[in-house]
Amino acid sequence: MVRSVTSLSRSGLSDFLIQRVSALVLLIYALCVVGFLLMNPNAEYATLLRYFSHPSMQLFSTLAVISIAAHAWIGMWTVATDYVREHYFGKHATLWRLAMQLGCLLVLFVYVGWGLAIIWRL
């Protein structure tokens, strides 16, 4: 059995579950934010600041940022392994795939770091 060292969990089933759970977290987060905005149509900056500064919302926002990163990583890993192959990219396909995955990983680390800095005002 061939295993890729760049997979998140090295298991198709756990990658599938992580992607579905992260999608569910993002759906619930979006519904909470949209629900708040619908209940407070004229919310000002101070109201939004209080809402997003509440510790439970900070934790939920952190979970959402991590969920986006996990969801994106599994999705991009799947795209890279499915489409960046020798058939399309020649004998250097593995190098191109690793470069793409490294680029995605770098962007995701910046995204998560930036998101956490905003959420927790670091």
Biotite code that builds the C-alpha atoms (Angstrom):
import biotite.structure as struc

atoms = struc.array([
    struc.Atom([0.000, 0.000, 0.000], chain_id="A", res_id=1, res_name="MET", atom_name="CA", element="C"),
    struc.Atom([1.317, 3.419, -0.972], chain_id="A", res_id=2, res_name="VAL", atom_name="CA", element="C"),
    struc.Atom([0.947, 6.175, 1.610], chain_id="A", res_id=3, res_name="ARG", atom_name="CA", element="C"),
    struc.Atom([1.466, 9.862, 1.016], chain_id="A", res_id=4, res_name="SER", atom_name="CA", element="C"),
    struc.Atom([3.418, 11.670, 3.695], chain_id="A", res_id=5, res_name="VAL", atom_name="CA", element="C"),
    struc.Atom([1.561, 14.900, 2.993], chain_id="A", res_id=6, res_name="THR", atom_name="CA", element="C"),
    struc.Atom([-1.926, 13.687, 3.880], chain_id="A", res_id=7, res_name="SER", atom_name="CA", element="C"),
    struc.Atom([-3.441, 15.185, 7.022], chain_id="A", res_id=8, res_name="LEU", atom_name="CA", element="C"),
    struc.Atom([-4.214, 11.882, 8.696], chain_id="A", res_id=9, res_name="SER", atom_name="CA", element="C"),
    struc.Atom([-2.936, 9.240, 6.283], chain_id="A", res_id=10, res_name="ARG", atom_name="CA", element="C"),
    struc.Atom([-6.407, 7.699, 6.249], chain_id="A", res_id=11, res_name="SER", atom_name="CA", element="C"),
    struc.Atom([-9.113, 8.309, 3.693], chain_id="A", res_id=12, res_name="GLY", atom_name="CA", element="C"),
    struc.Atom([-11.878, 7.711, 6.208], chain_id="A", res_id=13, res_name="LEU", atom_name="CA", element="C"),
    struc.Atom([-10.515, 10.143, 8.788], chain_id="A", res_id=14, res_name="SER", atom_name="CA", element="C"),
    struc.Atom([-9.854, 12.758, 6.073], chain_id="A", res_id=15, res_name="ASP", atom_name="CA", element="C"),
    struc.Atom([-13.472, 12.304, 4.961], chain_id="A", res_id=16, res_name="PHE", atom_name="CA", element="C"),
    struc.Atom([-14.715, 12.726, 8.536], chain_id="A", res_id=17, res_name="LEU", atom_name="CA", element="C"),
    struc.Atom([-12.510, 15.759, 9.208], chain_id="A", res_id=18, res_name="ILE", atom_name="CA", element="C"),
    struc.Atom([-13.791, 17.431, 6.065], chain_id="A", res_id=19, res_name="GLN", atom_name="CA", element="C"),
    struc.Atom([-17.437, 16.726, 6.932], chain_id="A", res_id=20, res_name="ARG", atom_name="CA", element="C"),
    struc.Atom([-17.085, 17.801, 10.578], chain_id="A", res_id=21, res_name="VAL", atom_name="CA", element="C"),
    struc.Atom([-15.235, 20.973, 9.589], chain_id="A", res_id=22, res_name="SER", atom_name="CA", element="C"),
    struc.Atom([-17.991, 21.765, 7.068], chain_id="A", res_id=23, res_name="ALA", atom_name="CA", element="C"),
    struc.Atom([-20.594, 21.283, 9.805], chain_id="A", res_id=24, res_name="LEU", atom_name="CA", element="C"),
    struc.Atom([-18.680, 23.584, 12.176], chain_id="A", res_id=25, res_name="VAL", atom_name="CA", element="C"),
    struc.Atom([-18.499, 26.239, 9.453], chain_id="A", res_id=26, res_name="LEU", atom_name="CA", element="C"),
    struc.Atom([-22.212, 25.901, 8.712], chain_id="A", res_id=27, res_name="LEU", atom_name="CA", element="C"),
    struc.Atom([-23.145, 26.329, 12.382], chain_id="A", res_id=28, res_name="ILE", atom_name="CA", element="C"),
    struc.Atom([-20.742, 29.281, 12.709], chain_id="A", res_id=29, res_name="TYR", atom_name="CA", element="C"),
    struc.Atom([-22.206, 30.963, 9.630], chain_id="A", res_id=30, res_name="ALA", atom_name="CA", element="C"),
    struc.Atom([-25.751, 30.419, 10.923], chain_id="A", res_id=31, res_name="LEU", atom_name="CA", element="C"),
    struc.Atom([-24.819, 31.964, 14.290], chain_id="A", res_id=32, res_name="CYS", atom_name="CA", element="C"),
    struc.Atom([-23.278, 35.042, 12.686], chain_id="A", res_id=33, res_name="VAL", atom_name="CA", element="C"),
    struc.Atom([-26.087, 35.473, 10.145], chain_id="A", res_id=34, res_name="VAL", atom_name="CA", element="C"),
    struc.Atom([-28.679, 34.910, 12.891], chain_id="A", res_id=35, res_name="GLY", atom_name="CA", element="C"),
    struc.Atom([-27.044, 37.587, 15.037], chain_id="A", res_id=36, res_name="PHE", atom_name="CA", element="C"),
    struc.Atom([-26.987, 40.013, 12.126], chain_id="A", res_id=37, res_name="LEU", atom_name="CA", element="C"),
    struc.Atom([-30.640, 39.318, 11.287], chain_id="A", res_id=38, res_name="LEU", atom_name="CA", element="C"),
    struc.Atom([-31.667, 39.843, 14.924], chain_id="A", res_id=39, res_name="MET", atom_name="CA", element="C"),
    struc.Atom([-29.627, 43.071, 15.080], chain_id="A", res_id=40, res_name="ASN", atom_name="CA", element="C"),
    struc.Atom([-30.057, 44.698, 11.641], chain_id="A", res_id=41, res_name="PRO", atom_name="CA", element="C"),
    struc.Atom([-28.773, 48.078, 12.823], chain_id="A", res_id=42, res_name="ASN", atom_name="CA", element="C"),
    struc.Atom([-25.840, 46.740, 14.819], chain_id="A", res_id=43, res_name="ALA", atom_name="CA", element="C"),
    struc.Atom([-23.066, 49.249, 15.246], chain_id="A", res_id=44, res_name="GLU", atom_name="CA", element="C"),
    struc.Atom([-19.371, 48.626, 15.664], chain_id="A", res_id=45, res_name="TYR", atom_name="CA", element="C"),
    struc.Atom([-19.592, 48.527, 19.471], chain_id="A", res_id=46, res_name="ALA", atom_name="CA", element="C"),
    struc.Atom([-22.324, 45.856, 19.336], chain_id="A", res_id=47, res_name="THR", atom_name="CA", element="C"),
    struc.Atom([-20.332, 43.738, 16.896], chain_id="A", res_id=48, res_name="LEU", atom_name="CA", element="C"),
    struc.Atom([-17.208, 44.170, 18.999], chain_id="A", res_id=49, res_name="LEU", atom_name="CA", element="C"),
    struc.Atom([-19.035, 42.960, 22.121], chain_id="A", res_id=50, res_name="ARG", atom_name="CA", element="C"),
    struc.Atom([-20.462, 39.979, 20.223], chain_id="A", res_id=51, res_name="TYR", atom_name="CA", element="C"),
    struc.Atom([-17.160, 38.847, 18.726], chain_id="A", res_id=52, res_name="PHE", atom_name="CA", element="C"),
    struc.Atom([-15.174, 39.680, 21.908], chain_id="A", res_id=53, res_name="SER", atom_name="CA", element="C"),
    struc.Atom([-17.239, 37.368, 24.082], chain_id="A", res_id=54, res_name="HIS", atom_name="CA", element="C"),
    struc.Atom([-15.027, 34.416, 25.130], chain_id="A", res_id=55, res_name="PRO", atom_name="CA", element="C"),
    struc.Atom([-17.444, 31.815, 23.766], chain_id="A", res_id=56, res_name="SER", atom_name="CA", element="C"),
    struc.Atom([-17.538, 33.558, 20.380], chain_id="A", res_id=57, res_name="MET", atom_name="CA", element="C"),
    struc.Atom([-13.749, 33.879, 20.402], chain_id="A", res_id=58, res_name="GLN", atom_name="CA", element="C"),
    struc.Atom([-13.460, 30.123, 20.961], chain_id="A", res_id=59, res_name="LEU", atom_name="CA", element="C"),
    struc.Atom([-16.064, 29.423, 18.289], chain_id="A", res_id=60, res_name="PHE", atom_name="CA", element="C"),
    struc.Atom([-14.265, 31.758, 15.858], chain_id="A", res_id=61, res_name="SER", atom_name="CA", element="C"),
    struc.Atom([-10.986, 29.977, 16.619], chain_id="A", res_id=62, res_name="THR", atom_name="CA", element="C"),
    struc.Atom([-12.644, 26.640, 15.914], chain_id="A", res_id=63, res_name="LEU", atom_name="CA", element="C"),
    struc.Atom([-14.010, 28.070, 12.644], chain_id="A", res_id=64, res_name="ALA", atom_name="CA", element="C"),
    struc.Atom([-10.567, 29.301, 11.536], chain_id="A", res_id=65, res_name="VAL", atom_name="CA", element="C"),
    struc.Atom([-9.006, 25.911, 12.304], chain_id="A", res_id=66, res_name="ILE", atom_name="CA", element="C"),
    struc.Atom([-11.900, 24.179, 10.536], chain_id="A", res_id=67, res_name="SER", atom_name="CA", element="C"),
    struc.Atom([-11.384, 26.280, 7.413], chain_id="A", res_id=68, res_name="ILE", atom_name="CA", element="C"),
    struc.Atom([-7.687, 25.404, 7.414], chain_id="A", res_id=69, res_name="ALA", atom_name="CA", element="C"),
    struc.Atom([-8.308, 21.662, 7.870], chain_id="A", res_id=70, res_name="ALA", atom_name="CA", element="C"),
    struc.Atom([-11.072, 21.670, 5.249], chain_id="A", res_id=71, res_name="HIS", atom_name="CA", element="C"),
    struc.Atom([-8.926, 23.586, 2.763], chain_id="A", res_id=72, res_name="ALA", atom_name="CA", element="C"),
    struc.Atom([-5.860, 21.412, 3.352], chain_id="A", res_id=73, res_name="TRP", atom_name="CA", element="C"),
    struc.Atom([-7.732, 18.170, 2.714], chain_id="A", res_id=74, res_name="ILE", atom_name="CA", element="C"),
    struc.Atom([-9.418, 19.664, -0.347], chain_id="A", res_id=75, res_name="GLY", atom_name="CA", element="C"),
    struc.Atom([-6.182, 20.982, -1.837], chain_id="A", res_id=76, res_name="MET", atom_name="CA", element="C"),
    struc.Atom([-4.343, 17.749, -1.012], chain_id="A", res_id=77, res_name="TRP", atom_name="CA", element="C"),
    struc.Atom([-7.062, 15.838, -2.875], chain_id="A", res_id=78, res_name="THR", atom_name="CA", element="C"),
    struc.Atom([-6.854, 18.153, -5.890], chain_id="A", res_id=79, res_name="VAL", atom_name="CA", element="C"),
    struc.Atom([-3.052, 17.921, -5.918], chain_id="A", res_id=80, res_name="ALA", atom_name="CA", element="C"),
    struc.Atom([-2.968, 14.139, -5.735], chain_id="A", res_id=81, res_name="THR", atom_name="CA", element="C"),
    struc.Atom([-5.767, 13.726, -8.291], chain_id="A", res_id=82, res_name="ASP", atom_name="CA", element="C"),
    struc.Atom([-4.642, 16.233, -10.918], chain_id="A", res_id=83, res_name="TYR", atom_name="CA", element="C"),
    struc.Atom([-0.923, 16.894, -10.495], chain_id="A", res_id=84, res_name="VAL", atom_name="CA", element="C"),
    struc.Atom([0.215, 13.603, -11.999], chain_id="A", res_id=85, res_name="ARG", atom_name="CA", element="C"),
    struc.Atom([2.805, 12.433, -14.510], chain_id="A", res_id=86, res_name="GLU", atom_name="CA", element="C"),
    struc.Atom([0.084, 12.165, -17.137], chain_id="A", res_id=87, res_name="HIS", atom_name="CA", element="C"),
    struc.Atom([-0.325, 15.965, -17.076], chain_id="A", res_id=88, res_name="TYR", atom_name="CA", element="C"),
    struc.Atom([2.984, 17.274, -15.681], chain_id="A", res_id=89, res_name="PHE", atom_name="CA", element="C"),
    struc.Atom([5.547, 14.765, -16.929], chain_id="A", res_id=90, res_name="GLY", atom_name="CA", element="C"),
    struc.Atom([8.342, 13.247, -14.899], chain_id="A", res_id=91, res_name="LYS", atom_name="CA", element="C"),
    struc.Atom([8.498, 16.233, -12.512], chain_id="A", res_id=92, res_name="HIS", atom_name="CA", element="C"),
    struc.Atom([4.889, 15.862, -11.347], chain_id="A", res_id=93, res_name="ALA", atom_name="CA", element="C"),
    struc.Atom([5.909, 14.886, -7.816], chain_id="A", res_id=94, res_name="THR", atom_name="CA", element="C"),
    struc.Atom([8.048, 18.004, -7.525], chain_id="A", res_id=95, res_name="LEU", atom_name="CA", element="C"),
    struc.Atom([5.191, 20.208, -8.796], chain_id="A", res_id=96, res_name="TRP", atom_name="CA", element="C"),
    struc.Atom([2.737, 18.519, -6.422], chain_id="A", res_id=97, res_name="ARG", atom_name="CA", element="C"),
    struc.Atom([5.021, 19.028, -3.421], chain_id="A", res_id=98, res_name="LEU", atom_name="CA", element="C"),
    struc.Atom([5.588, 22.666, -4.416], chain_id="A", res_id=99, res_name="ALA", atom_name="CA", element="C"),
    struc.Atom([1.831, 23.205, -4.662], chain_id="A", res_id=100, res_name="MET", atom_name="CA", element="C"),
    struc.Atom([1.239, 21.536, -1.308], chain_id="A", res_id=101, res_name="GLN", atom_name="CA", element="C"),
    struc.Atom([4.033, 23.525, 0.315], chain_id="A", res_id=102, res_name="LEU", atom_name="CA", element="C"),
    struc.Atom([2.560, 26.749, -1.076], chain_id="A", res_id=103, res_name="GLY", atom_name="CA", element="C"),
    struc.Atom([-0.898, 25.814, 0.222], chain_id="A", res_id=104, res_name="CYS", atom_name="CA", element="C"),
    struc.Atom([0.539, 24.912, 3.621], chain_id="A", res_id=105, res_name="LEU", atom_name="CA", element="C"),
    struc.Atom([2.376, 28.231, 3.835], chain_id="A", res_id=106, res_name="LEU", atom_name="CA", element="C"),
    struc.Atom([-0.780, 30.184, 2.926], chain_id="A", res_id=107, res_name="VAL", atom_name="CA", element="C"),
    struc.Atom([-2.805, 28.214, 5.490], chain_id="A", res_id=108, res_name="LEU", atom_name="CA", element="C"),
    struc.Atom([-0.251, 28.845, 8.259], chain_id="A", res_id=109, res_name="PHE", atom_name="CA", element="C"),
    struc.Atom([-0.341, 32.576, 7.492], chain_id="A", res_id=110, res_name="VAL", atom_name="CA", element="C"),
    struc.Atom([-4.145, 32.489, 7.399], chain_id="A", res_id=111, res_name="TYR", atom_name="CA", element="C"),
    struc.Atom([-4.461, 30.683, 10.733], chain_id="A", res_id=112, res_name="VAL", atom_name="CA", element="C"),
    struc.Atom([-1.839, 32.892, 12.400], chain_id="A", res_id=113, res_name="GLY", atom_name="CA", element="C"),
    struc.Atom([-3.463, 36.053, 11.103], chain_id="A", res_id=114, res_name="TRP", atom_name="CA", element="C"),
    struc.Atom([-6.944, 34.846, 12.058], chain_id="A", res_id=115, res_name="GLY", atom_name="CA", element="C"),
    struc.Atom([-5.879, 33.964, 15.583], chain_id="A", res_id=116, res_name="LEU", atom_name="CA", element="C"),
    struc.Atom([-4.099, 37.291, 15.964], chain_id="A", res_id=117, res_name="ALA", atom_name="CA", element="C"),
    struc.Atom([-7.297, 39.108, 14.971], chain_id="A", res_id=118, res_name="ILE", atom_name="CA", element="C"),
    struc.Atom([-9.565, 36.989, 17.156], chain_id="A", res_id=119, res_name="ILE", atom_name="CA", element="C"),
    struc.Atom([-7.394, 37.167, 20.254], chain_id="A", res_id=120, res_name="TRP", atom_name="CA", element="C"),
    struc.Atom([-5.865, 40.615, 19.484], chain_id="A", res_id=121, res_name="ARG", atom_name="CA", element="C"),
    struc.Atom([-2.304, 39.337, 19.813], chain_id="A", res_id=122, res_name="LEU", atom_name="CA", element="C"),
])
